[in-house]
Amino acid sequence: MEIKHISHFQNGSISKSFGLMPDKEEILSFELSNKNGMKVQVINYGATVTSLQIPVSNGNLVDVVLGFDNLESYLASYNLPGAPYFGTTVGRYAGRISKGSFQLNDKTYQLNINNNGNTLHGGIVGFGQKVWNVTNITSGDNPSITLSLLSENLDESFPGELHVDLTYTLTEDNELKLEYKATTTEDTVINLTHHSYFNLDGHDGDVLDQSMFIDAEKILETDSDNIPSGNFTALSNHDFDFRTAKKCPAVIDNSFVVEKTNNAVAKLYSAKNNLQMSVYTDQPSVHIYVGGKCSDTLKGKENISYHPSSGICFETQNFPDAPNQEHFPNSVLRKGDTYNQKTVYKFENIN
């Protein structure tokens, strides 16, 4: 089911115009809300989360993700020296692929390069810069929205025509649930992730006073370009051992290896709002990112100046550069198979 025009979904409360693409195609913003007052806003440009409002103990709503108020700012953000990818869906391959090259079925594919001679987050025009179709919306308990994308064969030089469906569900337990599904017409590689920058104090705050827990005993070892070496670094006596919760670091850009997927793989806690976010995923890693490209010149929602510690990403995904590392988890999606991924961000008031 492909819905180009979403007029029959429009009942005032659910969708509104968010801006026009350069070719004048209208981008819409959709709001889901649950009975507790939690609200999420998603635009069909990049299947991007623009706002995530959580009720906190004092009765206020706190917007816990960074973003922009209009489409123009999202479009312009991809022209910055380092695109922030606020709230976006990253694909076809999240993270880096060394030299933008990999072999599949004895053929070498050379992708577009966009990061120090490597391919980052799918290349020059990744899934976050594409217009997705809204193919389903449900209301009532556990409202959801499904967005779909057709990535053509050799898009950014990846093989195969890839069909992606992403369903965001807002549960009555204050969870934002992401379920991805993809199929391909030819064998290809795939690694999808969500790139919200979270801040439980609110998007106008700073994450350095918030505490983080990560259930990981090792991270991927990387070189100076952040390409995995293939080795692992044990976290015992390491600054990035978050098995005992501690304050968020000012700079981090590392893939933590997830061994157990039935428990929360990561947690973030704000003492200011008595708010905790728990991250659940079926993926082999969670890539944690703070700092980097949010310079103080970047104006976000409500004219807030964002800075390097404005938010923290929990990118649940396969390992970067897995297509080039035989002992890393499988990143190949075969023709006839289905890629499935599930990630949940759960919010709780902790007294």
Summary of the structure (lengths in Angstrom):
residues: 351
radius of gyration: 19.1
end to end distance: 44.8
largest distance: 59.5
contacts: 1195
relative contact order: 0.17
helix: 8%
strand: 45%
